Amino acid sequence: MAIDTPTAYRNLVIYEVYVRNHGSHGTFADVVNDLERIRSMGVDVLWLMPIHPIGQLNRKGGCGSPYSISDYRSINPEYGTIEDFKRLVEQAHRLGLKVMIDVVYNHTSHDSLLLQQRPEWFHQDSNGKPITTVPEWADVIDLLHPNPELWDYLINCLIGWVRLGVDGFRCDVASIIPVEFWKQAKQSVAREKSNMIWLAESVHPDFIIERRRQGLRAHSDGELYCVFDLTYDYDIWPVWQAVVKNELPLSRYLESLLLQEAMYPDNSIKLRCVENHDQMRIMKLAPSFEQALAWTAFAAFNKGAFLIYAGQESAAVHTPSLFDVDRIVWKDYPLQAYITRLAQLKKMREVGEGKFILLEGDETIQAAWILDNKQMLYGVFNVKRVTNRVPVQLPDGVYENILNDHQAEVVARSIQAPHGAVILRAKTTEGLREFSCKAINYHALT
């Protein structure tokens, strides 16, 4: 993690918005009209997917991907004007929200303004044709890093958006852009505005391996932490997905979480989520509604910032298309109260100041936040849809469940498996048995 990252970023709740599909018109004004509801959920940061004009040449679908950008310094006219964007930022700030925008500096559209002005700043094939290094991204062409002139241009673009009030950047495929660029960009932006939030879309392990085999750049999460405040959870995402689908045992995911603890700086921050614009909705991925709730609750309870993708509060099953108008169906927000509770959880003192530990459990995820060795929040997450009683490491008694203000009773050191999850407020007990990584017998290696 960057040395200047505030530890409070661990408790951020970030809400991702795709303007095109968010409201009835797909405009900044639609987002403005929804800001009070979004803030009421306990959200801290509004993340806007790319807000720039989309290229026409080789675009995918009827409207094109927002990640195929034609001009880094302009606003997509379908969303509104620059004045409309300023109003959105101003209203968000009035409500206490920070605004983060997407930064897409690996590639542009095939007909970008930058290509017209500086074609030598792009990857080219042997015939001098601009190309992408990721064949399935056929609607874009790659910028050629490193390049001091290109870097100055891109950094000046960032500073321009900072001057319009932006509070943070989510950096698309940050892993395949030189870390040296991100360092220079962060230092330059900091001279304009301090306490900016830098979120890296770090990438899947197989993507890193494949690029390196091709002689292409691909940074690990560990490398990115020297600059970025937060990184994606994609380093263990394939394992998590397989566990959700019952293709791997639950222990594999828990071991992966411990591996993150060992691999990255002690104060590193992961972005925890169960869905985003590139991934399947949890309500479709999980085998049951109750398991989807359990996984969502653990994402919020887990150590790290919590991401909500717009539509999640409506139990959406469909992931909106990146390439066409595909409005979210809100259905009166059936999960908004539940997700609000989870967002509020990130602000509790136990989570903000306590120690997080994974506990031994039986077919459930069990974890605790312990504060001052005196009090704790004890979570039981029924990700396997267990129906019987579940052993817990709590004394017998009646406990408050902070997810619904109901009570849960521990009898004979067990509770009835919850429909989703319970998070119990309790006094810290001695002898809590922590989950240990069994994937490698370290003693056998010495």
Long-range contacts (C-beta under 8 A, 24 or more apart in sequence): 1-225, 1-228, 1-229, 1-264, 1-265, 1-267, 1-268, 1-269, 2-186, 2-198, 2-225, 2-226, 2-227, 2-228, 2-229, 5-229, 5-267, 5-269, 6-195, 6-229, 7-267, 8-352, 9-197, 9-229, 9-230, 9-269, 9-305, 10-269, 10-303, 10-304, 10-305, 10-352, 11-305, 11-346, 11-347, 11-351, 11-352, 12-44, 12-45, 12-197, 12-230, 12-305, 12-306, 12-346, 13-41, 13-42, 13-43, 13-44, 13-45, 13-305, 13-306, 13-308, 13-343, 13-346, 14-43, 14-44, 14-45, 14-46, 14-47, 14-100, 14-199, 14-271, 14-305, 14-306, 14-307, 14-308, 15-41, 15-43, 15-45, 15-46, 15-47, 15-307, 15-308, 15-310, 16-47, 16-49, 16-276, 16-277, 16-307, 16-308, 16-309, 16-310, 17-46, 17-47, 17-48, 17-49, 17-310, 18-49, 18-66, 18-277, 18-310, 18-320, 18-322, 19-48, 19-49, 19-51, 19-76, 19-79, 20-63, 20-66, 20-78, 20-79, 20-325, 21-320, 21-321, 21-325, 21-326, 21-327, 21-328, 22-310, 22-327, 22-328, 23-327, 24-327, 26-78, 26-79, 26-325, 26-327, 27-78, 27-79, 27-80, 27-84, 28-79, 28-80, 28-84, 28-85, 28-87, 28-88, 29-80, 29-84, 31-88, 32-87, 32-88, 32-91, 35-88, 35-91, 35-92, 35-95, 35-97, 36-95, 37-336, 38-97, 39-95, 39-96, 39-97, 40-340, 41-308, 41-313, 41-336, 41-339, 41-340, 41-343, 42-340, 42-343, 42-344, 42-346, 42-347, 43-97, 43-308, 43-343, 44-97, 44-98, 45-97, 45-98, 45-99, 45-100, 45-167, 45-168, 45-197, 46-92, 46-97, 46-98, 46-99, 46-100, 47-100, 47-101, 47-102, 47-168, 47-170, 47-199, 48-99, 48-100, 48-101, 48-102, 49-102, 49-277, 50-76, 50-101, 50-102, 50-104, 51-75, 51-76, 51-79, 51-85, 51-101, 51-102, 52-76, 53-77, 54-109, 55-108, 55-109, 55-110, 55-111, 55-112, 55-139, 55-140, 56-109, 56-111, 57-109, 57-110, 57-111, 58-109, 58-110, 58-138, 58-139, 59-109, 59-139, 59-323, 60-138, 60-139, 60-322, 60-323, 61-321, 61-322, 61-323, 61-324, 62-323, 62-324, 62-325, 63-323, 63-324, 63-325, 64-109, 64-139, 64-323, 65-139, 65-140, 65-322, 65-323, 66-102, 66-322, 67-102, 67-104, 67-107, 67-140, 67-172, 67-322, 68-107, 68-108, 68-109, 68-110, 68-139, 68-140, 69-104, 69-108, 69-109, 69-112, 70-108, 70-109, 70-111, 70-112, 70-113, 71-112, 71-113, 71-114, 72-108, 72-114, 72-154, 72-157, 73-157, 73-160, 82-164, 85-164, 86-164, 86-165, 89-164, 89-165, 89-166, 90-165, 93-165, 98-167, 98-168, 98-197, 99-165, 99-166, 99-167, 99-168, 100-166, 100-167, 100-168, 100-169, 100-170, 100-197, 100-199, 101-161, 101-166, 101-168, 101-169, 101-170, 102-169, 102-170, 102-172, 103-158, 103-169, 103-170, 103-171, 103-172, 104-172, 105-143, 105-154, 105-171, 105-172, 105-177, 105-181, 106-142, 106-143, 106-172, 106-173, 106-176, 106-177, 107-132, 107-137, 107-140, 107-141, 107-142, 107-143, 108-140, 108-141, 108-143, 109-139, 109-140, 109-141, 110-139, 110-140, 110-141, 112-141, 114-143, 114-153, 115-141, 118-149, 118-150, 118-153, 120-144, 121-147, 121-149, 121-150, 133-211, 133-214, 133-216, 145-177, 145-178, 145-181, 145-217, 146-178, 146-180, 146-181, 151-181, 151-184, 151-185, 154-181, 154-185, 155-184, 155-185, 155-188, 155-189, 158-185, 158-188, 158-189, 159-188, 159-189, 159-192, 162-189, 162-192, 162-193, 162-196, 163-192, 167-193, 167-195, 167-196, 167-197, 168-196, 168-197, 168-198, 168-199, 169-196, 169-197, 169-198, 169-199, 170-199, 170-201, 171-198, 171-199, 171-200, 171-201, 171-228, 172-201, 173-201, 173-203, 174-200, 174-201, 174-202, 174-219, 174-224, 174-228, 175-200, 175-201, 175-202, 175-203, 175-207, 175-208, 175-218, 175-219, 175-220, 175-221, 175-224, 176-203, 176-211, 176-216, 176-217, 176-218, 176-219, 177-217, 178-217, 179-219, 179-223, 179-224, 179-226, 179-227, 182-224, 182-227, 182-228, 183-226, 183-227, 186-227, 197-229, 197-230, 198-227, 198-228, 198-229, 198-230, 199-228, 199-229, 199-230, 199-231, 199-271, 200-224, 200-227, 200-228, 200-230, 200-231, 200-232, 201-232, 201-234, 202-231, 202-232, 202-234, 202-235, 203-232, 203-234, 204-234, 204-235, 204-237, 204-238, 205-235, 205-238, 206-238, 221-263, 221-264, 222-263, 222-264, 225-264, 225-265, 225-268, 229-269, 230-269, 230-270, 230-271, 230-304, 230-305, 231-268, 231-269, 231-270, 231-271, 232-270, 232-271, 233-270, 233-271, 233-272, 233-273, 233-304, 235-260, 236-260, 237-279, 241-285, 243-383, 244-282, 244-285, 244-286, 244-287, 244-291, 244-295, 244-383, 245-285, 245-287, 246-287, 246-384, 250-363, 250-365, 250-383, 250-384, 251-438, 252-439, 254-358, 254-365, 254-435, 255-437, 255-438, 255-439, 257-302, 257-358, 258-358, 258-435, 258-436, 258-437, 259-437, 259-439, 269-304, 269-305, 270-303, 270-304, 270-305, 271-304, 271-305, 271-307, 272-299, 272-300, 272-302, 272-303, 272-304, 272-305, 272-306, 272-307, 273-299, 273-306, 273-307, 273-308, 273-309, 274-299, 274-312, 275-309, 275-312, 275-319, 276-307, 276-309, 277-309, 277-319, 277-320, 277-322, 279-319, 280-319, 281-309, 281-311, 281-312, 281-316, 281-317, 281-318, 281-319, 282-312, 283-315, 283-316, 283-317, 284-317, 284-318, 284-319, 287-385, 288-385, 289-315, 290-382, 290-385, 290-419, 290-420, 291-382, 291-383, 291-384, 291-385, 291-420, 293-335, 293-338, 293-419, 293-420, 293-421, 294-365, 294-381, 294-382, 294-383, 294-418, 294-420, 294-421, 295-381, 295-383, 296-338, 296-339, 296-342, 297-342, 297-379, 297-381, 297-403, 297-420, 297-421, 297-423, 298-365, 298-367, 298-379, 298-381, 298-383, 298-421, 300-342, 300-343, 300-345, 300-346, 301-342, 301-345, 301-351, 301-367, 301-369, 301-377, 301-379, 301-381, 301-421, 301-423, 302-356, 302-367, 303-356, 305-346, 306-342, 306-343, 306-346, 308-339, 308-343, 312-339, 313-339, 338-403, 341-402, 341-403, 341-404, 342-403, 345-377, 345-402, 345-423, 348-377, 348-402, 350-375, 350-376, 350-377, 351-377, 357-432, 357-434, 358-434, 358-435, 359-393, 359-432, 359-433, 359-434, 359-435, 360-393, 360-433, 360-434, 360-435, 361-390, 361-391, 361-435, 362-386, 362-390, 362-391, 363-390, 364-390, 364-417, 366-392, 366-393, 368-432, 370-428, 373-428, 374-427, 374-428, 375-425, 375-426, 375-427, 375-428, 376-425, 376-426, 376-427, 376-428, 377-402, 377-423, 377-424, 377-425, 377-426, 378-423, 378-424, 378-425, 378-426, 379-421, 379-422, 379-423, 379-424, 380-415, 380-417, 380-418, 380-421, 380-422, 380-423, 380-424, 381-420, 381-421, 382-417, 382-418, 382-419, 382-420, 382-421, 386-417, 387-417, 388-417, 389-414, 389-415, 389-416, 389-417, 390-414, 390-415, 390-416, 390-417, 393-429, 393-431, 393-432, 393-433, 394-424, 394-426, 394-429, 395-429, 399-424, 399-425, 399-426, 400-424, 400-425
